[in-house]
Amino acid sequence: MPQMKMRDVKIGEAIMYNGEVWTIFDRHEQMRGNLRTFWQIKLKHLMRGNVVEQRFSPEDNVEKVILFREEWEYLYRDGDTFVMMHPESFEQIHIATKLIPEEQHKYMVPNMRLGLLKIEDKIVQAEMPQNVEVEVIDAPDAARGDTATSVTKLVKIETGAEVRVPAHIRKGDKVKIRVEDGEFRGRV
């Protein structure tokens, strides 16, 4: 893998740091008085997702990791793997469920597109879309006249998960949900 100076690394690129793959999340050049310039960089671990801050000299050499991103379509869950299909070649692969955070599994709808990040031929991360469109399969009736505040209720979506939505949402409605935290984003 190619070596490069830390001053040449850009946000979004991946580097090898302490034997692990990290992506550059944020970076600032800082100069303190008569001291030398340094880069304050936030690194996000590709597998675990944790973020750390680290200082680097602009002259530090780092190993750049080349990531390939491909769009795949989610088909179904098979035990502790997800079955994915390439939309053009129709090739099917199994990926480990641990590549997607546990709390996001409940928003995985068949035929949704995911981004798979690969280093050479090894899949290292699966990226969920920011929002998913799901159908409400069970919704209790809203209390009449309760409009003084923003009223919400718990509904069940097609994946079996429960989501808090405004009171006007009914069974059969399609809603947009943010995957990160399960927040209602609107009707579709």
Secondary structure, 3 states (H helix, E strand, C coil): CCEEEHHHCCCCCEEEECCEEEEEEEEEEECCCCCCCEEEEEEEECCCCCEEEEEECCCCEEEEECCEEEEEEEEEEECCEEEEECCCCCCEEEEEHHHCCHHHHHHCCCCCEEEEEEECCEEEEEECCCEEEEEEEECCCCCCCCCCCCCEEEEEECCCCEEEEECCCCCCCEEEEECCCCCEEEEC
